[in-house]
Amino acid sequence: MNVLIIGASRGLGLEFVRQYRADGARVTATARDDAGLARLQQLGARALKLDVVQAASVSGLAWLIDGERFDVIVINAGVFSARTQGLQPPTEADFDLVMRTNVLGPMRLLPQVAEALAPGARVAVLSSLMGSIAQRSNASAWLYRASKAAVNSVMKDAAQVLAGQATVVSLHPGWVRTDMGGEGADLAVDTSVADMRRLLAGLTPADSGGFFNHDGQRLPW
């Protein structure tokens, strides 16, 4: 199996690399800094420097993966916003960082990886249940919520464009004990990633365009 993990310097991304490598997969993974690249190399991955916020960095990805055919691609790069409550407007700087990372990043990345898909490939973006409009019960961190609702739309469009080439889905990893999720979260990182890997392995083309919980449950938009 040939796997590409984008945004793998720590947390869920790094755990995807660890688990796929433990199963013998060939893994290419990206990180923004030298420390992250070193962690990936220690796991035996091919490590590429990539910053999804920088257009020049993303535009070089297609050249770096030219000739590859990936069975699984996971777009994990993302940032959280300020922990607002109610209708507190974000600063322009926060808005630009969150939307450029969580939405523009995948919109730039998907064309770069489209030519590197193996037959029957699975492409996933790590979204969040916080992006579900139907499940919305409060307005905390509304900038982050907006970015995840937007990236779900992006992946729905990608599923249509890549129909017949790849199964494209959005995934909610659960509330995970990472730097973003915090120590009080429900799930261990290894449990969340093992669940998502199992889900990805079981996807069929009929699932393309879907939004799934880490345990396989289909989620409402």
C-alpha positions, 0 to 999 in steps of 0.5 A, spaced: 500 500 500 502 507 498 499 512 502 500 520 503 499 523 509 498 531 509 500 535 515 503 529 519 508 532 524 504 531 530 497 528 533 493 524 528 497 525 522 503 522 525 499 517 528 497 515 521 504 515 519 506 510 525 500 505 524 501 505 516 508 504 517 507 498 522 503 495 517 508 495 512 505 501 507 510 505 503 508 512 506 510 519 504 508 524 509 509 532 510 511 537 515 512 544 516 518 544 520 525 540 520 523 537 527 516 534 524 520 532 518 525 528 523 519 525 526 517 522 520 524 520 517 524 516 524 518 512 522 521 510 515 516 515 511 519 519 506 518 526 509 516 532 504 516 539 507 510 543 505 506 549 508 499 548 506 498 556 507 503 558 502 501 557 495 508 556 492 509 550 497 503 547 495 504 548 488 511 544 488 507 538 491 505 535 484 512 535 482 515 532 488 510 526 488 510 525 480 510 518 478 506 516 485 500 512 485 497 513 492 492 508 495 490 512 500 491 520 501 489 523 508 489 531 508 490 532 516 493 539 516 488 544 520 488 549 525 483 551 531 480 558 531 479 562 538 475 559 543 469 564 542 462 564 545 456 567 541 457 572 536 464 575 537 467 577 530 474 574 529 480 578 527 482 579 520 488 575 522 484 569 525 479 569 519 485 569 514 489 563 518 483 559 519 480 559 512 486 559 508 489 553 512 482 549 513 479 551 506 484 554 501 489 549 503 485 543 501 482 547 495 489 547 493 492 540 495 486 536 491 488 538 484 496 537 486 494 530 488 489 528 483 494 525 478 497 521 483 491 516 485 492 509 484 485 505 481 480 505 487 484 510 491 481 513 497 481 520 499 479 523 506 479 530 509 479 530 517 473 535 518 469 535 524 462 534 527 463 541 529 462 543 521 455 539 521 449 544 520 444 539 522 447 537 528 449 544 531 447 545 538 451 551 540 455 557 537 462 556 540 468 557 536 464 559 530 470 561 525 472 553 526 465 551 525 464 555 519 471 552 516 469 545 517 462 546 514 466 549 508 471 544 507 465 539 507 463 542 501 469 542 498 470 535 499 463 534 496 465 537 490 471 533 489 467 527 490 463 529 484 470 531 480 474 525 481 468 520 481 470 513 477 477 515 480 477 515 487 472 515 493 472 522 497 470 523 504 470 527 510 471 524 516 470 526 524 476 523 528 472 524 534 474 528 540 481 526 541 486 527 546 491 531 542 494 538 542 487 541 539 483 536 543 486 537 550 487 532 555 480 531 557 478 529 550 474 522 550 479 518 545 486 516 545 490 518 538 491 511 536 484 509 537 481 514 533 486 513 527 485 505 528 478 506 527 479 511 521 484 506 517 478 501 518 473 505 515 477 507 509 479 500 508 472 498 508 469 504 503 466 503 496 465 508 491 458 508 493 460 512 499 464 517 495 461 524 498 459 522 505 461 525 511 463 519 517 464 519 524 471 515 526 467 509 527 463 509 521 457 512 522 454 517 517 453 524 519 448 529 517 451 535 513 
